[in-house]
Amino acid sequence: MTEIPIAADNTEPFVISDTVRKEIERWLAKYPPEQRRSAVVSALLLVQEQNDGWLSNAAMDAVADYLDIPKIAVYEVVTFYDMYDLKPRGKYKINVCTNVSCMLRGSSEILDFLKKRLDIEVGETTSDGKFTLRESECLAACGGAPMCQINDQHFYENLTPKKIQTIIDQLDQQNSQQESSAAVQFEQEVS
């Protein structure tokens, strides 16, 4: 039987780190022993974080093996929820909500602005690897529409092109400061 890849894959074996295993065990402790499948959402998020923000086939298979559940059970979850990335992504993943409330309040203007500012289309990553742009069906912040979420953690509501420009500039500045700090540290270590 031919294996059909669900995700982009680097064909490297994947080993769940001890730190992530401990965290998965913390989640497993919340469920009856025969319900290990209940921890799959959390386990996948933890493994995705370990794998620099994306899930390869090997990473998903490692979760299935660790939880002792069929691989298809993991693939079903990964392909149902949009919080999982199946290919490498930028340092900052920008999800713009385009559901009804956001659409009526200008999300298409925000999305068009981001595509032009970042010079990418939805589903693409900037050439420097900083930003990935995605559309999301609903991010449950209709009262603050239009909105976006960055890296599945930070919500930004009541967006305007000027406000999203400020957010992108701040992320760019943060990234530059981190790169400068790393370069200085490296220079100090080498001298």
C-alpha distance (Angstrom), angle and dihedral (degrees) to the residues before:
residue distance angle dihedral
M1 . . .
T2 3.80 . .
E3 3.78 115.8 .
I4 3.79 112.3 -128.3
P5 3.80 112.1 -145.3
I6 3.79 113.2 -127.7
A7 3.80 93.7 -172.9
A8 3.76 139.8 27.3
D9 3.76 103.3 -84.9
N10 3.74 137.7 -161.9
T11 3.85 91.1 -160.5
E12 3.80 89.9 -128.7
P13 3.80 115.8 134.2
F14 3.78 113.3 -107.6
V15 3.79 124.3 -137.0
I16 3.78 119.9 -167.8
S17 3.81 108.3 -129.4
D18 3.79 121.3 -118.5
T19 3.80 90.1 -114.6
V20 3.80 92.1 54.2
R21 3.82 91.4 44.3
K22 3.81 89.4 55.3
E23 3.79 90.6 50.2
I24 3.82 91.8 48.3
E25 3.81 88.5 50.5
R26 3.80 88.7 53.3
W27 3.81 88.3 56.3
L28 3.79 93.4 44.0
A29 3.81 90.1 55.1
K30 3.81 88.3 66.1
Y31 3.82 92.8 63.9
P32 3.80 135.9 57.6
P33 3.84 111.0 -90.0
E34 3.80 92.1 -111.3
Q35 3.83 90.5 55.0
R36 3.82 99.9 66.5
R37 3.80 88.3 136.7
S38 3.82 88.0 71.3
A39 3.82 90.3 74.6
V40 3.81 95.1 55.3
V41 3.83 96.8 101.4
S42 3.81 92.9 51.8
A43 3.79 93.8 40.5
L44 3.80 91.0 53.0
L45 3.81 92.4 49.7
L46 3.80 90.9 50.5
V47 3.80 93.3 47.5
Q48 3.81 91.0 45.6
E49 3.80 89.3 54.7
Q50 3.82 90.5 48.8
N51 3.82 89.5 50.8
D52 3.84 94.8 56.4
G53 3.78 95.4 -94.4
W54 3.79 104.0 -46.8
L55 3.80 141.8 79.2
S56 3.79 120.5 -126.7
N57 3.80 120.9 -166.4
A58 3.80 87.9 -104.2
A59 3.82 91.4 53.6
M60 3.81 92.0 49.2
D61 3.80 91.0 47.2
A62 3.82 89.7 50.5
V63 3.82 89.4 55.1
A64 3.80 91.2 49.4
D65 3.79 91.3 49.2
Y66 3.80 93.2 46.3
L67 3.80 92.8 49.4
D68 3.82 90.7 40.7
I69 3.79 92.8 -128.6
P70 3.82 130.9 128.3
K71 3.80 114.8 -82.3
I72 3.79 90.0 -124.9
A73 3.82 89.1 62.4
V74 3.81 88.6 59.8
Y75 3.82 93.5 43.9
E76 3.82 90.6 51.2
V77 3.80 91.3 56.1
V78 3.80 94.6 43.8
T79 3.80 93.8 50.8
F80 3.82 94.0 44.0
Y81 3.82 99.9 53.8
D82 3.80 122.4 55.6
M83 3.80 95.1 -147.6
Y84 3.79 90.4 85.5
D85 3.78 122.5 81.5
L86 3.78 118.9 -149.5
K87 3.77 96.7 -167.4
P88 3.79 134.1 36.4
R89 3.78 112.7 -74.3
G90 3.77 138.4 -167.2
K91 3.77 123.5 -82.5
Y92 3.81 87.8 -102.5
K93 3.80 117.8 43.0
I94 3.79 109.9 -162.3
N95 3.81 114.6 -160.4
V96 3.80 112.2 -169.0
C97 3.79 114.8 -162.7
T98 3.80 110.9 -130.3
N99 3.80 99.5 174.2
V100 3.81 122.0 124.3
S101 3.83 100.9 -78.0
C102 3.79 93.6 44.9
M103 3.80 92.6 41.6
L104 3.81 91.6 52.8
R105 3.81 90.5 48.9
G106 3.82 97.1 49.7
S107 3.81 111.1 -82.1
S108 3.81 90.4 142.6
E109 3.81 88.7 59.6
I110 3.82 89.7 50.8
L111 3.80 91.9 47.5
D112 3.83 92.3 47.8
F113 3.81 90.2 48.8
L114 3.82 91.9 50.9
K115 3.82 93.0 47.2
K116 3.79 90.1 52.8
R117 3.84 95.8 41.1
L118 3.82 94.2 47.0
D119 3.83 94.7 34.4
I120 3.82 92.4 -132.2
E121 3.78 138.4 106.1
V122 3.78 126.9 -123.9
G123 3.81 109.0 -71.0
E124 3.80 93.7 26.8
T125 3.79 134.0 107.7
T126 3.80 125.6 -138.0
S127 3.80 115.5 -103.9
D128 3.82 90.8 -111.5
G129 3.81 90.4 55.7
K130 3.81 94.2 -120.6
F131 3.81 103.6 114.0
T132 3.79 137.0 34.7
L133 3.81 117.1 -173.3
R134 3.81 121.6 -149.4
E135 3.78 138.4 168.2
S136 3.78 118.1 -131.5
E137 3.76 126.4 -158.3
C138 3.81 96.1 -139.9
L139 3.78 133.1 -15.3
A140 3.83 95.7 -174.3
A141 3.79 97.7 -115.0
C142 3.80 99.2 107.2
G143 3.80 93.2 145.4
G144 3.81 89.8 62.6
A145 3.79 97.6 44.3
P146 2.95 132.2 -170.9
M147 3.76 96.0 45.9
C148 3.77 144.7 152.8
Q149 3.77 136.9 -160.6
I150 3.78 124.4 -141.4
N151 3.80 121.1 -149.9
D152 3.81 91.8 -12.8
Q153 3.81 89.3 -74.7
H154 3.80 116.5 67.9
F155 3.82 121.3 64.0
Y156 3.80 122.2 -156.2
E157 3.80 115.7 -169.7
N158 3.81 138.4 -171.6
L159 3.79 90.0 29.1
T160 3.76 125.5 -167.8
P161 3.81 125.9 177.5
K162 3.83 88.2 -102.9
K163 3.82 92.5 51.0
I164 3.82 94.1 48.1
Q165 3.83 89.2 46.5
T166 3.82 89.0 56.0
I167 3.82 90.8 48.8
I168 3.83 92.3 50.0
D169 3.82 91.1 46.7
Q170 3.83 90.7 51.1
L171 3.81 91.6 49.7
D172 3.80 90.3 48.2
Q173 3.81 90.3 49.7
Q174 3.83 91.8 47.3
N175 3.78 89.9 50.7
S176 3.83 92.6 48.4
Q177 3.81 91.7 49.2
Q178 3.81 90.9 50.3
E179 3.82 90.9 49.4
S180 3.83 91.4 48.3
S181 3.79 91.4 47.9
A182 3.83 91.0 49.8
A183 3.83 90.6 48.7
V184 3.83 91.6 51.0
Q185 3.81 91.1 47.6
F186 3.81 91.0 48.8
E187 3.83 90.8 48.2
Q188 3.81 90.6 51.0
E189 3.82 91.5 48.8
V190 3.79 92.5 49.9
S191 3.82 96.0 47.4
